[in-house]
Amino acid sequence: MRKPRHKNNITCPVEAALSRIGGKWKGLIILRLLQRTWRFNELMRSIPGCTQRMLTNQLRDLEEDGIVHREIFPQVPPRVEYSLTDMGRNLEPTVRAMCHWGQQNVEGVDTDFVLLLEDVK
C-alpha cells in the first residue's frame, strides 16, 4: 500500500480509493482485466505507451492491494496470468461511470474503451 498524502491516517474514502486505483495506468489495467484474464505481454501490448517496468510496478501495487490476482503456472517457459479478484471486480460500476463521464465531458474520447465494457458480464 502506498504512503498516504498526509501524515494522518487516511480517513477520506475518496483519498483511500485513489491511493489504490489512482495513477496513469491502473485504471486502464483494471479496465482490461474486467474483460478477461491476460498474460503480461498481451496486457502490455493492449496499453500503448505503458513501459514494461511501469506495468510491472502497477500490477505489483494492485496485487498487493488485493485488486489483482497473479497466477504462476509451473511450466517451461513460465506462464503468468493476471485477473481481478472479487475486490477488483467490485470496481466495474466505478469504471463504467468513469467511461460514461469521459464520453459526456471529454471531446475526442476513443469509443473503443467503452466497447471493452460491453463484453463484461
Backbone as CSV, one residue per row, in Angstrom:
resi,resn,N_x,N_y,N_z,CA_x,CA_y,CA_z,C_x,C_y,C_z
1,MET,0.846,-1.177,0.000,0.000,0.000,0.000,0.891,1.239,0.000
2,ARG,0.496,2.218,-0.790,1.239,3.448,-0.890,1.124,4.311,0.343
3,LYS,2.071,5.232,0.477,2.036,6.164,1.598,0.882,7.145,1.405
4,PRO,0.184,7.487,2.482,-0.866,8.496,2.361,-0.244,9.856,2.059
5,ARG,-1.032,10.730,1.450,-0.538,12.060,1.098,-0.341,12.935,2.331
6,HIS,-1.000,12.618,3.414,-0.923,13.411,4.636,-0.330,12.561,5.751
7,LYS,0.119,13.217,6.796,0.723,12.500,7.922,-0.305,11.661,8.668
8,ASN,-1.530,12.131,8.736,-2.583,11.405,9.455,-3.010,10.177,8.650
9,ASN,-3.629,9.238,9.314,-4.183,8.088,8.616,-5.220,8.558,7.612
10,ILE,-5.388,7.769,6.555,-6.386,8.131,5.544,-7.778,7.966,6.157
11,THR,-8.517,9.053,6.208,-9.889,8.986,6.703,-10.886,9.321,5.606
12,CYS,-10.423,9.946,4.545,-11.300,10.296,3.430,-11.425,9.086,2.506
13,PRO,-12.644,8.606,2.260,-12.799,7.422,1.408,-12.341,7.650,-0.027
14,VAL,-12.476,8.868,-0.525,-12.014,9.155,-1.885,-10.498,9.040,-1.947
15,GLU,-9.816,9.606,-0.973,-8.359,9.510,-0.945,-7.917,8.060,-0.772
16,ALA,-8.623,7.311,0.048,-8.284,5.906,0.254,-8.412,5.124,-1.060
17,ALA,-9.490,5.383,-1.805,-9.688,4.692,-3.086,-8.630,5.114,-4.095
18,LEU,-8.376,6.402,-4.194,-7.393,6.885,-5.161,-5.982,6.419,-4.841
19,SER,-5.700,6.198,-3.561,-4.365,5.713,-3.207,-4.147,4.291,-3.726
20,ARG,-5.229,3.582,-4.004,-5.116,2.217,-4.508,-5.316,2.099,-6.012
21,ILE,-6.214,2.896,-6.576,-6.505,2.749,-8.004,-6.137,3.978,-8.820
22,GLY,-5.603,5.015,-8.181,-5.227,6.222,-8.901,-3.928,6.023,-9.657
23,GLY,-3.659,6.920,-10.554,-2.439,6.845,-11.346,-2.762,6.726,-12.815
24,LYS,-1.746,6.911,-13.621,-1.942,6.957,-15.068,-2.387,5.625,-15.664
25,TRP,-1.898,4.511,-15.156,-2.123,3.227,-15.812,-3.082,2.289,-15.093
26,LYS,-3.301,2.464,-13.813,-4.106,1.495,-13.067,-5.536,1.392,-13.581
27,GLY,-6.124,2.507,-13.934,-7.485,2.470,-14.469,-7.571,1.656,-15.746
28,LEU,-6.582,1.836,-16.637,-6.581,1.077,-17.891,-6.308,-0.397,-17.649
29,ILE,-5.453,-0.684,-16.695,-5.178,-2.089,-16.353,-6.450,-2.749,-15.833
30,ILE,-7.141,-2.071,-14.935,-8.397,-2.618,-14.382,-9.433,-2.768,-15.483
31,LEU,-9.521,-1.778,-16.372,-10.460,-1.856,-17.495,-10.203,-3.105,-18.328
32,ARG,-8.942,-3.356,-18.656,-8.600,-4.543,-19.448,-8.920,-5.832,-18.674
33,LEU,-8.581,-5.864,-17.400,-8.795,-7.079,-16.615,-10.269,-7.348,-16.333
34,LEU,-11.111,-6.344,-16.473,-12.554,-6.581,-16.360,-13.035,-7.461,-17.508
35,GLN,-12.356,-7.380,-18.644,-12.722,-8.175,-19.820,-12.463,-9.654,-19.619
36,ARG,-11.204,-9.951,-19.182,-10.780,-11.345,-19.130,-9.440,-11.429,-18.403
37,THR,-8.917,-12.643,-18.318,-7.576,-12.887,-17.783,-6.572,-12.618,-18.893
38,TRP,-5.461,-11.963,-18.531,-4.444,-11.610,-19.524,-3.083,-12.131,-19.100
39,ARG,-2.267,-12.480,-20.069,-0.852,-12.714,-19.830,-0.153,-11.364,-19.902
40,PHE,1.039,-11.279,-19.298,1.726,-9.993,-19.159,1.933,-9.298,-20.506
41,ASN,2.526,-9.992,-21.476,2.830,-9.343,-22.763,1.575,-8.933,-23.520
42,GLU,0.519,-9.717,-23.420,-0.755,-9.337,-24.043,-1.251,-8.032,-23.444
43,LEU,-1.200,-7.970,-22.124,-1.661,-6.780,-21.421,-0.820,-5.569,-21.804
44,MET,0.483,-5.741,-21.874,1.370,-4.638,-22.227,1.077,-4.136,-23.640
45,ARG,0.852,-5.051,-24.573,0.534,-4.644,-25.951,-0.808,-3.922,-26.042
46,SER,-1.711,-4.222,-25.127,-3.047,-3.621,-25.179,-3.084,-2.215,-24.573
47,ILE,-1.985,-1.803,-23.938,-1.920,-0.479,-23.304,-0.723,0.271,-23.890
48,PRO,-0.895,0.863,-25.066,0.214,1.562,-25.707,0.768,2.677,-24.816
49,GLY,2.085,2.782,-24.793,2.728,3.844,-24.019,3.145,3.428,-22.622
50,CYS,2.619,2.328,-22.139,2.974,1.843,-20.806,4.204,0.952,-20.941
51,THR,5.270,1.322,-20.253,6.506,0.543,-20.351,6.385,-0.749,-19.546
52,GLN,7.279,-1.679,-19.829,7.297,-2.952,-19.113,7.503,-2.722,-17.618
53,ARG,8.423,-1.842,-17.287,8.706,-1.561,-15.878,7.489,-0.957,-15.168
54,MET,6.840,-0.006,-15.826,5.682,0.641,-15.213,4.537,-0.351,-15.046
55,LEU,4.294,-1.171,-16.060,3.223,-2.166,-15.955,3.518,-3.150,-14.820
56,THR,4.761,-3.583,-14.724,5.156,-4.488,-13.643,4.891,-3.852,-12.284
57,ASN,5.317,-2.602,-12.112,5.116,-1.902,-10.835,3.644,-1.718,-10.509
58,GLN,2.850,-1.331,-11.510,1.434,-1.103,-11.280,0.716,-2.408,-10.939
59,LEU,1.061,-3.483,-11.626,0.456,-4.781,-11.324,0.840,-5.255,-9.926
60,ARG,2.077,-5.024,-9.534,2.504,-5.396,-8.171,1.722,-4.615,-7.127
61,ASP,1.556,-3.309,-7.360,0.772,-2.487,-6.421,-0.659,-3.003,-6.322
62,LEU,-1.273,-3.265,-7.471,-2.660,-3.746,-7.477,-2.778,-5.119,-6.818
63,GLU,-1.764,-5.958,-7.007,-1.766,-7.270,-6.360,-1.620,-7.112,-4.843
64,GLU,-0.723,-6.244,-4.435,-0.506,-6.003,-3.006,-1.762,-5.464,-2.332
65,ASP,-2.534,-4.680,-3.068,-3.763,-4.102,-2.521,-4.965,-5.033,-2.636
66,GLY,-4.759,-6.238,-3.180,-5.837,-7.222,-3.244,-6.791,-7.025,-4.402
67,ILE,-6.400,-6.250,-5.401,-7.277,-5.970,-6.544,-6.998,-6.921,-7.701
68,VAL,-5.743,-7.301,-7.862,-5.327,-8.182,-8.957,-4.777,-9.481,-8.386
69,HIS,-5.103,-10.573,-9.080,-4.563,-11.892,-8.737,-3.536,-12.269,-9.791
70,ARG,-2.369,-12.703,-9.340,-1.286,-13.142,-10.225,-1.130,-14.640,-10.047
71,GLU,-1.309,-15.376,-11.144,-1.181,-16.827,-11.075,0.009,-17.271,-11.911
72,ILE,0.908,-18.021,-11.272,2.099,-18.533,-11.936,1.888,-20.016,-12.209
73,PHE,2.082,-20.415,-13.456,1.939,-21.815,-13.840,3.322,-22.437,-13.917
74,PRO,3.528,-23.552,-13.206,4.853,-24.185,-13.183,5.123,-24.981,-14.454
75,GLN,5.599,-24.289,-15.449,5.935,-24.938,-16.706,7.127,-24.204,-17.309
76,VAL,7.685,-24.754,-18.354,8.815,-24.128,-19.030,8.380,-23.796,-20.447
77,PRO,8.468,-22.543,-20.869,8.814,-21.375,-20.063,7.676,-21.040,-19.096
78,PRO,7.986,-20.323,-18.014,6.944,-19.998,-17.030,5.834,-19.152,-17.657
79,ARG,4.639,-19.404,-17.194,3.480,-18.640,-17.672,2.849,-17.953,-16.479
80,VAL,2.569,-16.662,-16.629,1.942,-15.881,-15.566,0.698,-15.224,-16.146
81,GLU,-0.404,-15.334,-15.419,-1.655,-14.714,-15.854,-2.173,-13.787,-14.762
82,TYR,-2.797,-12.718,-15.204,-3.351,-11.721,-14.293,-4.857,-11.654,-14.476
83,SER,-5.553,-11.574,-13.353,-7.011,-11.442,-13.352,-7.403,-10.575,-12.158
84,LEU,-8.658,-10.185,-12.119,-9.145,-9.392,-10.994,-9.647,-10.304,-9.887
85,THR,-9.430,-9.877,-8.674,-10.018,-10.551,-7.516,-11.468,-10.092,-7.404
86,ASP,-12.185,-10.615,-6.436,-13.555,-10.137,-6.208,-13.557,-8.645,-5.892
87,MET,-12.575,-8.195,-5.109,-12.483,-6.765,-4.805,-12.271,-5.958,-6.090
88,GLY,-11.447,-6.479,-6.989,-11.211,-5.807,-8.262,-12.458,-5.767,-9.120
89,ARG,-13.208,-6.870,-9.122,-14.461,-6.918,-9.898,-15.491,-5.920,-9.358
90,ASN,-15.397,-5.623,-8.062,-16.311,-4.634,-7.480,-16.091,-3.238,-8.049
91,LEU,-15.006,-3.030,-8.763,-14.723,-1.731,-9.377,-15.461,-1.530,-10.704
92,GLU,-16.129,-2.559,-11.205,-16.804,-2.444,-12.501,-17.763,-1.250,-12.579
93,PRO,-18.659,-1.041,-11.606,-19.547,0.119,-11.714,-18.777,1.447,-11.734
94,THR,-17.690,1.510,-11.007,-16.882,2.721,-10.976,-16.238,2.970,-12.337
95,VAL,-15.697,1.916,-12.942,-15.067,2.046,-14.258,-16.117,2.420,-15.299
96,ARG,-17.293,1.817,-15.215,-18.379,2.184,-16.143,-18.759,3.653,-15.983
97,ALA,-18.848,4.117,-14.748,-19.187,5.524,-14.500,-18.099,6.448,-15.052
98,MET,-16.845,6.049,-14.905,-15.752,6.852,-15.448,-15.816,6.905,-16.972
99,CYS,-16.140,5.780,-17.606,-16.292,5.757,-19.062,-17.430,6.670,-19.496
100,HIS,-18.532,6.581,-18.804,-19.679,7.430,-19.120,-19.324,8.907,-18.940
101,TRP,-18.670,9.238,-17.848,-18.270,10.623,-17.594,-17.337,11.120,-18.706
102,GLY,-16.400,10.284,-19.113,-15.478,10.652,-20.183,-16.200,10.910,-21.493
103,GLN,-17.189,10.082,-21.808,-17.975,10.280,-23.028,-18.733,11.600,-22.987
104,GLN,-19.276,11.923,-21.832,-20.095,13.117,-21.696,-19.281,14.408,-21.613
105,ASN,-18.062,14.342,-21.106,-17.342,15.567,-20.763,-15.994,15.777,-21.443
106,VAL,-15.524,14.812,-22.204,-14.210,14.948,-22.838,-14.367,14.756,-24.343
107,GLU,-13.931,15.753,-25.094,-14.026,15.661,-26.552,-13.003,14.671,-27.087
108,GLY,-13.371,13.973,-28.156,-12.445,13.078,-28.833,-12.140,11.794,-28.100
109,VAL,-13.018,11.367,-27.192,-12.788,10.132,-26.445,-12.852,8.947,-27.399
110,ASP,-11.923,8.032,-27.234,-11.878,6.815,-28.039,-12.995,5.884,-27.583
111,THR,-13.941,5.618,-28.467,-15.086,4.784,-28.087,-14.709,3.325,-27.909
112,ASP,-13.529,2.909,-28.381,-13.103,1.514,-28.203,-13.039,1.143,-26.728
113,PHE,-12.659,2.088,-25.884,-12.568,1.789,-24.460,-13.941,1.482,-23.881
114,VAL,-14.954,2.154,-24.354,-16.303,1.886,-23.877,-16.763,0.521,-24.394
115,LEU,-16.401,0.198,-25.629,-16.808,-1.078,-26.187,-16.222,-2.250,-25.409
116,LEU,-15.077,-2.065,-24.794,-14.477,-3.128,-23.996,-15.420,-3.577,-22.895
117,LEU,-16.161,-2.658,-22.317,-17.035,-2.990,-21.204,-18.308,-3.697,-21.638
118,GLU,-18.633,-3.639,-22.931,-19.842,-4.312,-23.387,-19.741,-5.829,-23.237
119,ASP,-18.509,-6.352,-23.265,-18.316,-7.799,-23.140,-18.258,-8.271,-21.686
120,VAL,-18.168,-7.333,-20.748,-18.062,-7.695,-19.337,-19.413,-8.187,-18.864
121,LYS,-19.381,-9.320,-18.169,-20.644,-9.887,-17.689,-20.719,-9.763,-16.201
